[in-house]
């Protein structure tokens, strides 16, 4: 069976509205980080943009099956070679408690004017 590592930073994290997508996935690390900046889209989910930040983005690392990855792609409105994707799927370095790992992460290429920077780069602390 083909497995993939996926870093999640928003509504897929434990306790969030889409966490059930990962109920059958193996959580490898609940306290890991990635370089970038989180924005609140105002639409109930965050956007991760690959830009420099002083504070890394907090998230969780999961091992998922190929079938689970297909479901995540649908949720994230990502289609391979798609021209109208909401998110792009990239591979990036994730800092974990057991050292760096390469993982899939869904990112936005550009931000909209109404997006608000999430101070602390942690979706769970938004608005606090």
SEGUZA-993368 format. One record per residue: residue in one letter; x, y, z of N, C-alpha, C, O in turn; chain. Coordinates in nm, 2 decimals. Layout:
BEGIN
+------+--------+--------+--------+--------+--------+--------+--------+--------+--------+--------+--------+--------+-------+
: resn :    n.u :    n.v :    n.w :   ca.u :   ca.v :   ca.w :    c.u :    c.v :    c.w :    o.u :    o.v :    o.w : chain :
+------+--------+--------+--------+--------+--------+--------+--------+--------+--------+--------+--------+--------+-------+
:    A :      X :      Y :      Z :      X :      Y :      Z :      X :      Y :      Z :      X :      Y :      Z :     A :
...
+------+--------+--------+--------+--------+--------+--------+--------+--------+--------+--------+--------+--------+-------+
This chain:
BEGIN
+------+--------+--------+--------+--------+--------+--------+--------+--------+--------+--------+--------+--------+-------+
: resn :    n.u :    n.v :    n.w :   ca.u :   ca.v :   ca.w :    c.u :    c.v :    c.w :    o.u :    o.v :    o.w : chain :
+------+--------+--------+--------+--------+--------+--------+--------+--------+--------+--------+--------+--------+-------+
:    X :   0.08 :  -0.12 :   0.00 :   0.00 :   0.00 :   0.00 :   0.09 :   0.12 :   0.00 :   0.19 :   0.13 :   0.07 :     A :
:    X :   0.06 :   0.22 :  -0.08 :   0.13 :   0.34 :  -0.10 :   0.09 :   0.44 :   0.01 :  -0.03 :   0.47 :   0.03 :     A :
:    X :   0.19 :   0.50 :   0.08 :   0.16 :   0.59 :   0.19 :   0.23 :   0.73 :   0.16 :   0.33 :   0.73 :   0.09 :     A :
:    X :   0.17 :   0.83 :   0.21 :   0.22 :   0.97 :   0.19 :   0.22 :   1.04 :   0.33 :   0.14 :   1.01 :   0.41 :     A :
:    X :   0.32 :   1.13 :   0.35 :   0.32 :   1.21 :   0.47 :   0.25 :   1.34 :   0.43 :   0.28 :   1.40 :   0.32 :     A :
:    X :   0.16 :   1.39 :   0.52 :   0.09 :   1.51 :   0.49 :   0.09 :   1.60 :   0.62 :   0.06 :   1.56 :   0.73 :     A :
:    X :   0.13 :   1.73 :   0.60 :   0.13 :   1.83 :   0.70 :   0.00 :   1.90 :   0.70 :  -0.03 :   1.96 :   0.59 :     A :
:    X :  -0.07 :   1.91 :   0.81 :  -0.20 :   1.99 :   0.81 :  -0.19 :   2.10 :   0.92 :  -0.12 :   2.08 :   1.02 :     A :
:    X :  -0.25 :   2.21 :   0.89 :  -0.23 :   2.33 :   0.97 :  -0.36 :   2.40 :   1.01 :  -0.36 :   2.51 :   1.08 :     A :
:    X :  -0.47 :   2.36 :   0.95 :  -0.60 :   2.43 :   0.97 :  -0.71 :   2.34 :   1.01 :  -0.71 :   2.28 :   1.12 :     A :
:    X :  -0.81 :   2.33 :   0.93 :  -0.94 :   2.27 :   0.96 :  -0.93 :   2.11 :   0.96 :  -1.02 :   2.05 :   1.00 :     A :
:    X :  -0.81 :   2.06 :   0.93 :  -0.79 :   1.91 :   0.93 :  -0.72 :   1.87 :   1.07 :  -0.71 :   1.76 :   1.10 :     A :
:    X :  -0.68 :   1.97 :   1.15 :  -0.61 :   1.94 :   1.27 :  -0.72 :   1.88 :   1.37 :  -0.84 :   1.90 :   1.36 :     A :
:    X :  -0.66 :   1.81 :   1.47 :  -0.75 :   1.75 :   1.57 :  -0.84 :   1.86 :   1.64 :  -0.79 :   1.96 :   1.68 :     A :
:    X :  -0.97 :   1.82 :   1.65 :  -1.06 :   1.91 :   1.71 :  -1.13 :   2.01 :   1.61 :  -1.22 :   2.09 :   1.65 :     A :
:    X :  -1.08 :   2.02 :   1.49 :  -1.13 :   2.11 :   1.39 :  -1.24 :   2.04 :   1.31 :  -1.25 :   1.92 :   1.31 :     A :
:    X :  -1.31 :   2.12 :   1.23 :  -1.43 :   2.07 :   1.16 :  -1.41 :   1.96 :   1.06 :  -1.50 :   1.88 :   1.03 :     A :
:    X :  -1.29 :   1.95 :   1.00 :  -1.26 :   1.84 :   0.90 :  -1.16 :   1.74 :   0.95 :  -1.11 :   1.66 :   0.87 :     A :
:    X :  -1.14 :   1.74 :   1.08 :  -1.04 :   1.64 :   1.14 :  -1.09 :   1.50 :   1.11 :  -1.00 :   1.41 :   1.11 :     A :
:    X :  -1.22 :   1.47 :   1.09 :  -1.26 :   1.34 :   1.07 :  -1.21 :   1.28 :   0.94 :  -1.20 :   1.15 :   0.93 :     A :
:    X :  -1.16 :   1.36 :   0.85 :  -1.09 :   1.31 :   0.73 :  -0.97 :   1.23 :   0.76 :  -0.93 :   1.14 :   0.68 :     A :
:    X :  -0.91 :   1.25 :   0.88 :  -0.79 :   1.19 :   0.92 :  -0.81 :   1.09 :   1.03 :  -0.71 :   1.04 :   1.09 :     A :
:    X :  -0.93 :   1.05 :   1.06 :  -0.96 :   0.96 :   1.17 :  -0.89 :   0.83 :   1.15 :  -0.84 :   0.77 :   1.25 :     A :
:    X :  -0.87 :   0.78 :   1.03 :  -0.81 :   0.65 :   1.00 :  -0.66 :   0.66 :   0.96 :  -0.60 :   0.56 :   0.93 :     A :
:    X :  -0.61 :   0.79 :   0.96 :  -0.47 :   0.81 :   0.93 :  -0.39 :   0.80 :   1.05 :  -0.44 :   0.82 :   1.16 :     A :
:    X :  -0.26 :   0.77 :   1.04 :  -0.17 :   0.77 :   1.15 :  -0.11 :   0.90 :   1.18 :  -0.04 :   0.96 :   1.09 :     A :
:    X :  -0.14 :   0.96 :   1.30 :  -0.08 :   1.08 :   1.34 :   0.07 :   1.06 :   1.39 :   0.09 :   0.98 :   1.48 :     A :
:    X :   0.16 :   1.12 :   1.32 :   0.30 :   1.09 :   1.35 :   0.36 :   1.20 :   1.45 :   0.45 :   1.17 :   1.53 :     A :
:    X :   0.30 :   1.32 :   1.44 :   0.35 :   1.43 :   1.53 :   0.24 :   1.54 :   1.54 :   0.19 :   1.59 :   1.44 :     A :
:    X :   0.20 :   1.57 :   1.66 :   0.10 :   1.67 :   1.68 :   0.16 :   1.81 :   1.70 :   0.08 :   1.91 :   1.72 :     A :
:    X :   0.29 :   1.82 :   1.71 :   0.35 :   1.95 :   1.74 :   0.47 :   1.97 :   1.65 :   0.59 :   1.97 :   1.69 :     A :
:    X :   0.44 :   1.99 :   1.52 :   0.55 :   2.01 :   1.42 :   0.52 :   2.15 :   1.35 :   0.42 :   2.21 :   1.37 :     A :
:    X :   0.63 :   2.19 :   1.28 :   0.62 :   2.32 :   1.22 :   0.67 :   2.32 :   1.08 :   0.74 :   2.23 :   1.03 :     A :
:    X :   0.64 :   2.43 :   1.00 :   0.68 :   2.44 :   0.87 :   0.70 :   2.59 :   0.84 :   0.64 :   2.68 :   0.91 :     A :
:    X :   0.79 :   2.62 :   0.75 :   0.82 :   2.76 :   0.72 :   0.70 :   2.82 :   0.64 :   0.65 :   2.75 :   0.55 :     A :
:    X :   0.66 :   2.94 :   0.66 :   0.55 :   3.00 :   0.59 :   0.48 :   3.10 :   0.67 :   0.51 :   3.13 :   0.79 :     A :
:    X :   0.37 :   3.15 :   0.62 :   0.28 :   3.25 :   0.69 :   0.14 :   3.20 :   0.67 :   0.09 :   3.17 :   0.56 :     A :
:    X :   0.06 :   3.20 :   0.78 :  -0.08 :   3.16 :   0.78 :  -0.16 :   3.29 :   0.77 :  -0.13 :   3.39 :   0.83 :     A :
:    X :  -0.27 :   3.28 :   0.69 :  -0.37 :   3.39 :   0.68 :  -0.51 :   3.33 :   0.70 :  -0.54 :   3.22 :   0.67 :     A :
:    X :  -0.59 :   3.41 :   0.77 :  -0.73 :   3.38 :   0.78 :  -0.80 :   3.43 :   0.65 :  -0.80 :   3.54 :   0.62 :     A :
:    X :  -0.86 :   3.33 :   0.58 :  -0.92 :   3.37 :   0.45 :  -1.06 :   3.44 :   0.47 :  -1.11 :   3.51 :   0.38 :     A :
:    X :  -1.11 :   3.43 :   0.60 :  -1.25 :   3.49 :   0.62 :  -1.36 :   3.39 :   0.57 :  -1.47 :   3.43 :   0.58 :     A :
:    X :  -1.32 :   3.28 :   0.52 :  -1.41 :   3.18 :   0.47 :  -1.42 :   3.06 :   0.56 :  -1.47 :   2.95 :   0.51 :     A :
:    X :  -1.36 :   3.06 :   0.68 :  -1.37 :   2.95 :   0.77 :  -1.25 :   2.85 :   0.76 :  -1.25 :   2.75 :   0.83 :     A :
:    X :  -1.15 :   2.89 :   0.69 :  -1.03 :   2.81 :   0.68 :  -0.91 :   2.90 :   0.65 :  -0.93 :   3.01 :   0.60 :     A :
:    X :  -0.79 :   2.85 :   0.68 :  -0.67 :   2.93 :   0.66 :  -0.61 :   2.91 :   0.52 :  -0.64 :   2.81 :   0.45 :     A :
:    X :  -0.51 :   2.99 :   0.49 :  -0.43 :   2.98 :   0.37 :  -0.28 :   2.98 :   0.42 :  -0.25 :   3.07 :   0.50 :     A :
:    X :  -0.20 :   2.89 :   0.38 :  -0.06 :   2.89 :   0.40 :   0.01 :   2.94 :   0.28 :  -0.01 :   2.89 :   0.17 :     A :
:    X :   0.09 :   3.04 :   0.30 :   0.16 :   3.10 :   0.18 :   0.31 :   3.08 :   0.21 :   0.36 :   3.10 :   0.32 :     A :
:    X :   0.38 :   3.03 :   0.11 :   0.53 :   3.01 :   0.13 :   0.60 :   3.14 :   0.12 :   0.65 :   3.19 :   0.02 :     A :
:    X :   0.61 :   3.20 :   0.24 :   0.69 :   3.33 :   0.25 :   0.76 :   3.32 :   0.38 :   0.73 :   3.25 :   0.47 :     A :
:    X :   0.86 :   3.41 :   0.40 :   0.94 :   3.41 :   0.52 :   0.86 :   3.46 :   0.64 :   0.77 :   3.55 :   0.62 :     A :
:    X :   0.88 :   3.40 :   0.75 :   0.82 :   3.45 :   0.87 :   0.91 :   3.42 :   0.99 :   0.99 :   3.33 :   0.98 :     A :
:    X :   0.90 :   3.50 :   1.09 :   0.98 :   3.48 :   1.21 :   0.94 :   3.36 :   1.29 :   1.02 :   3.29 :   1.35 :     A :
:    X :   0.81 :   3.33 :   1.29 :   0.75 :   3.22 :   1.37 :   0.71 :   3.12 :   1.27 :   0.63 :   3.15 :   1.17 :     A :
:    X :   0.75 :   2.99 :   1.28 :   0.70 :   2.89 :   1.19 :   0.55 :   2.86 :   1.21 :   0.50 :   2.88 :   1.32 :     A :
:    X :   0.49 :   2.80 :   1.11 :   0.35 :   2.76 :   1.12 :   0.34 :   2.63 :   1.19 :   0.41 :   2.53 :   1.17 :     A :
:    X :   0.25 :   2.62 :   1.29 :   0.22 :   2.50 :   1.37 :   0.12 :   2.41 :   1.30 :   0.03 :   2.46 :   1.24 :     A :
:    X :   0.15 :   2.28 :   1.32 :   0.05 :   2.18 :   1.26 :   0.08 :   2.04 :   1.31 :   0.15 :   2.02 :   1.41 :     A :
:    X :   0.02 :   1.95 :   1.23 :   0.03 :   1.81 :   1.26 :   0.08 :   1.73 :   1.14 :   0.05 :   1.77 :   1.03 :     A :
:    X :   0.15 :   1.62 :   1.16 :   0.20 :   1.54 :   1.05 :   0.13 :   1.40 :   1.05 :   0.12 :   1.34 :   1.16 :     A :
:    X :   0.07 :   1.36 :   0.94 :   0.00 :   1.23 :   0.93 :   0.06 :   1.15 :   0.81 :   0.12 :   1.20 :   0.72 :     A :
:    X :   0.05 :   1.02 :   0.83 :   0.07 :   0.92 :   0.73 :  -0.06 :   0.88 :   0.67 :  -0.15 :   0.83 :   0.75 :     A :
:    X :  -0.08 :   0.90 :   0.54 :  -0.21 :   0.87 :   0.48 :  -0.19 :   0.77 :   0.36 :  -0.08 :   0.76 :   0.31 :     A :
:    X :  -0.30 :   0.70 :   0.33 :  -0.30 :   0.61 :   0.21 :  -0.32 :   0.69 :   0.09 :  -0.36 :   0.81 :   0.09 :     A :
:    X :  -0.30 :   0.63 :  -0.03 :  -0.33 :   0.69 :  -0.15 :  -0.47 :   0.73 :  -0.16 :  -0.51 :   0.84 :  -0.22 :     A :
:    X :  -0.56 :   0.65 :  -0.11 :  -0.70 :   0.68 :  -0.12 :  -0.74 :   0.80 :  -0.03 :  -0.82 :   0.88 :  -0.07 :     A :
:    X :  -0.68 :   0.80 :   0.09 :  -0.70 :   0.92 :   0.18 :  -0.65 :   1.05 :   0.11 :  -0.71 :   1.15 :   0.13 :     A :
:    X :  -0.54 :   1.04 :   0.04 :  -0.48 :   1.16 :  -0.02 :  -0.58 :   1.21 :  -0.13 :  -0.59 :   1.33 :  -0.15 :     A :
:    X :  -0.64 :   1.12 :  -0.20 :  -0.74 :   1.16 :  -0.30 :  -0.86 :   1.23 :  -0.24 :  -0.90 :   1.33 :  -0.29 :     A :
:    X :  -0.90 :   1.19 :  -0.12 :  -1.01 :   1.26 :  -0.05 :  -0.96 :   1.40 :   0.00 :  -1.04 :   1.49 :  -0.01 :     A :
:    X :  -0.84 :   1.40 :   0.04 :  -0.78 :   1.54 :   0.09 :  -0.77 :   1.63 :  -0.03 :  -0.80 :   1.75 :  -0.02 :     A :
:    X :  -0.73 :   1.58 :  -0.15 :  -0.73 :   1.66 :  -0.27 :  -0.86 :   1.72 :  -0.30 :  -0.87 :   1.84 :  -0.34 :     A :
:    X :  -0.97 :   1.64 :  -0.29 :  -1.10 :   1.69 :  -0.32 :  -1.14 :   1.80 :  -0.22 :  -1.19 :   1.90 :  -0.26 :     A :
:    X :  -1.11 :   1.77 :  -0.09 :  -1.15 :   1.87 :   0.01 :  -1.07 :   2.00 :  -0.01 :  -1.13 :   2.11 :   0.00 :     A :
:    X :  -0.95 :   2.00 :  -0.05 :  -0.86 :   2.11 :  -0.07 :  -0.88 :   2.17 :  -0.21 :  -0.81 :   2.27 :  -0.25 :     A :
:    X :  -0.98 :   2.12 :  -0.29 :  -1.00 :   2.17 :  -0.42 :  -0.87 :   2.17 :  -0.51 :  -0.84 :   2.27 :  -0.58 :     A :
:    X :  -0.80 :   2.06 :  -0.50 :  -0.68 :   2.04 :  -0.57 :  -0.69 :   1.93 :  -0.68 :  -0.74 :   1.82 :  -0.65 :     A :
:    X :  -0.65 :   1.96 :  -0.80 :  -0.65 :   1.86 :  -0.91 :  -0.52 :   1.87 :  -0.97 :  -0.47 :   1.98 :  -1.01 :     A :
:    X :  -0.45 :   1.75 :  -0.98 :  -0.32 :   1.75 :  -1.04 :  -0.32 :   1.81 :  -1.18 :  -0.41 :   1.78 :  -1.26 :     A :
:    X :  -0.23 :   1.90 :  -1.21 :  -0.23 :   1.98 :  -1.34 :  -0.35 :   2.06 :  -1.36 :  -0.37 :   2.11 :  -1.48 :     A :
:    X :  -0.43 :   2.09 :  -1.26 :  -0.54 :   2.17 :  -1.27 :  -0.50 :   2.32 :  -1.29 :  -0.40 :   2.36 :  -1.24 :     A :
:    X :  -0.58 :   2.40 :  -1.36 :  -0.55 :   2.54 :  -1.38 :  -0.63 :   2.63 :  -1.29 :  -0.61 :   2.75 :  -1.29 :     A :
:    X :  -0.73 :   2.57 :  -1.21 :  -0.82 :   2.66 :  -1.13 :  -0.82 :   2.60 :  -0.99 :  -0.93 :   2.61 :  -0.92 :     A :
:    X :  -0.71 :   2.55 :  -0.94 :  -0.70 :   2.50 :  -0.80 :  -0.71 :   2.61 :  -0.70 :  -0.66 :   2.72 :  -0.71 :     A :
:    X :  -0.78 :   2.58 :  -0.59 :  -0.78 :   2.67 :  -0.47 :  -0.65 :   2.66 :  -0.40 :  -0.59 :   2.76 :  -0.37 :     A :
:    X :  -0.60 :   2.54 :  -0.38 :  -0.47 :   2.52 :  -0.32 :  -0.38 :   2.44 :  -0.42 :  -0.43 :   2.37 :  -0.51 :     A :
:    X :  -0.25 :   2.46 :  -0.41 :  -0.15 :   2.38 :  -0.48 :  -0.10 :   2.28 :  -0.38 :  -0.09 :   2.31 :  -0.26 :     A :
:    X :  -0.05 :   2.17 :  -0.43 :   0.00 :   2.06 :  -0.34 :   0.15 :   2.06 :  -0.37 :   0.20 :   2.03 :  -0.48 :     A :
:    X :   0.23 :   2.08 :  -0.26 :   0.38 :   2.08 :  -0.28 :   0.44 :   1.99 :  -0.17 :   0.37 :   1.94 :  -0.08 :     A :
:    X :   0.56 :   1.96 :  -0.19 :   0.64 :   1.89 :  -0.09 :   0.73 :   1.99 :  -0.02 :   0.80 :   2.06 :  -0.09 :     A :
:    X :   0.73 :   1.98 :   0.11 :   0.81 :   2.08 :   0.19 :   0.87 :   2.01 :   0.31 :   0.83 :   1.91 :   0.35 :     A :
:    X :   0.97 :   2.08 :   0.37 :   1.04 :   2.03 :   0.49 :   0.96 :   2.06 :   0.61 :   0.92 :   2.18 :   0.63 :     A :
:    X :   0.93 :   1.96 :   0.69 :   0.85 :   1.98 :   0.81 :   0.95 :   1.95 :   0.93 :   1.01 :   1.84 :   0.93 :     A :
:    X :   0.95 :   2.04 :   1.03 :   1.03 :   2.01 :   1.15 :   0.95 :   1.93 :   1.25 :   0.84 :   1.98 :   1.29 :     A :
:    X :   0.99 :   1.81 :   1.28 :   0.92 :   1.73 :   1.38 :   1.00 :   1.71 :   1.50 :   1.12 :   1.74 :   1.51 :     A :
:    X :   0.94 :   1.65 :   1.60 :   1.02 :   1.62 :   1.73 :   1.13 :   1.51 :   1.70 :   1.22 :   1.50 :   1.78 :     A :
:    X :   1.12 :   1.44 :   1.59 :   1.22 :   1.34 :   1.55 :   1.30 :   1.38 :   1.44 :   1.37 :   1.30 :   1.37 :     A :
:    X :   1.31 :   1.51 :   1.41 :   1.39 :   1.56 :   1.30 :   1.31 :   1.60 :   1.18 :   1.19 :   1.57 :   1.18 :     A :
:    X :   1.37 :   1.66 :   1.08 :   1.30 :   1.70 :   0.96 :   1.25 :   1.59 :   0.88 :   1.31 :   1.48 :   0.87 :     A :
:    X :   1.13 :   1.61 :   0.82 :   1.06 :   1.52 :   0.73 :   1.02 :   1.59 :   0.60 :   0.99 :   1.71 :   0.61 :     A :
:    X :   1.01 :   1.52 :   0.49 :   0.95 :   1.58 :   0.37 :   0.81 :   1.54 :   0.37 :   0.77 :   1.42 :   0.39 :     A :
:    X :   0.72 :   1.63 :   0.35 :   0.57 :   1.60 :   0.35 :   0.50 :   1.69 :   0.25 :   0.54 :   1.79 :   0.21 :     A :
:    X :   0.38 :   1.64 :   0.21 :   0.29 :   1.71 :   0.13 :   0.23 :   1.82 :   0.21 :   0.19 :   1.80 :   0.33 :     A :
:    X :   0.21 :   1.94 :   0.15 :   0.14 :   2.04 :   0.22 :   0.06 :   2.12 :   0.11 :   0.11 :   2.14 :   0.00 :     A :
:    X :  -0.06 :   2.16 :   0.15 :  -0.15 :   2.24 :   0.06 :  -0.12 :   2.39 :   0.08 :  -0.14 :   2.43 :   0.20 :     A :
:    X :  -0.08 :   2.46 :  -0.02 :  -0.05 :   2.60 :   0.00 :  -0.13 :   2.69 :  -0.11 :  -0.17 :   2.64 :  -0.21 :     A :
:    X :  -0.14 :   2.81 :  -0.08 :  -0.20 :   2.91 :  -0.17 :  -0.08 :   2.98 :  -0.23 :   0.01 :   3.02 :  -0.16 :     A :
:    X :  -0.09 :   3.01 :  -0.36 :   0.01 :   3.08 :  -0.43 :   0.01 :   3.23 :  -0.40 :   0.11 :   3.29 :  -0.39 :     A :
:    X :  -0.11 :   3.28 :  -0.39 :  -0.12 :   3.42 :  -0.37 :  -0.23 :   3.45 :  -0.27 :  -0.32 :   3.36 :  -0.25 :     A :
:    X :  -0.23 :   3.56 :  -0.20 :  -0.33 :   3.60 :  -0.11 :  -0.43 :   3.70 :  -0.16 :  -0.39 :   3.78 :  -0.25 :     A :
:    X :  -0.55 :   3.70 :  -0.11 :  -0.64 :   3.80 :  -0.15 :  -0.63 :   3.92 :  -0.05 :  -0.58 :   3.91 :   0.06 :     A :
:    X :  -0.68 :   4.04 :  -0.10 :  -0.67 :   4.16 :  -0.02 :  -0.73 :   4.15 :   0.12 :  -0.69 :   4.21 :   0.21 :     A :
:    X :  -0.84 :   4.07 :   0.13 :  -0.91 :   4.07 :   0.26 :  -0.85 :   3.96 :   0.36 :  -0.90 :   3.96 :   0.47 :     A :
:    X :  -0.76 :   3.88 :   0.31 :  -0.69 :   3.79 :   0.40 :  -0.62 :   3.86 :   0.52 :  -0.57 :   3.97 :   0.50 :     A :
:    X :  -0.63 :   3.80 :   0.64 :  -0.57 :   3.86 :   0.76 :  -0.46 :   3.77 :   0.81 :  -0.48 :   3.65 :   0.83 :     A :
:    X :  -0.34 :   3.83 :   0.83 :  -0.23 :   3.75 :   0.88 :  -0.27 :   3.70 :   1.02 :  -0.32 :   3.77 :   1.10 :     A :
:    X :  -0.24 :   3.57 :   1.05 :  -0.27 :   3.51 :   1.17 :  -0.14 :   3.52 :   1.26 :  -0.04 :   3.45 :   1.23 :     A :
:    X :  -0.15 :   3.60 :   1.36 :  -0.03 :   3.62 :   1.45 :   0.00 :   3.50 :   1.52 :  -0.10 :   3.43 :   1.57 :     A :
:    X :   0.12 :   3.46 :   1.53 :   0.16 :   3.34 :   1.60 :   0.16 :   3.22 :   1.51 :   0.21 :   3.11 :   1.55 :     A :
:    X :   0.11 :   3.23 :   1.39 :   0.11 :   3.13 :   1.28 :   0.05 :   3.00 :   1.33 :   0.10 :   2.89 :   1.30 :     A :
:    X :  -0.06 :   3.01 :   1.41 :  -0.13 :   2.89 :   1.47 :  -0.28 :   2.91 :   1.45 :  -0.34 :   2.99 :   1.52 :     A :
:    X :  -0.34 :   2.83 :   1.36 :  -0.48 :   2.84 :   1.33 :  -0.56 :   2.82 :   1.46 :  -0.67 :   2.88 :   1.47 :     A :
:    X :  -0.52 :   2.73 :   1.55 :  -0.59 :   2.70 :   1.67 :  -0.60 :   2.83 :   1.76 :  -0.69 :   2.83 :   1.85 :     A :
:    X :  -0.51 :   2.92 :   1.74 :  -0.51 :   3.04 :   1.83 :  -0.57 :   3.16 :   1.76 :  -0.56 :   3.27 :   1.81 :     A :
:    X :  -0.62 :   3.15 :   1.64 :  -0.68 :   3.26 :   1.57 :  -0.78 :   3.34 :   1.65 :  -0.86 :   3.28 :   1.72 :     A :
:    X :  -0.78 :   3.46 :   1.64 :  -0.87 :   3.55 :   1.71 :  -0.85 :   3.56 :   1.86 :  -0.92 :   3.63 :   1.93 :     A :
:    X :  -0.74 :   3.50 :   1.91 :  -0.71 :   3.52 :   2.05 :  -0.61 :   3.63 :   2.07 :  -0.57 :   3.65 :   2.19 :     A :
+------+--------+--------+--------+--------+--------+--------+--------+--------+--------+--------+--------+--------+-------+
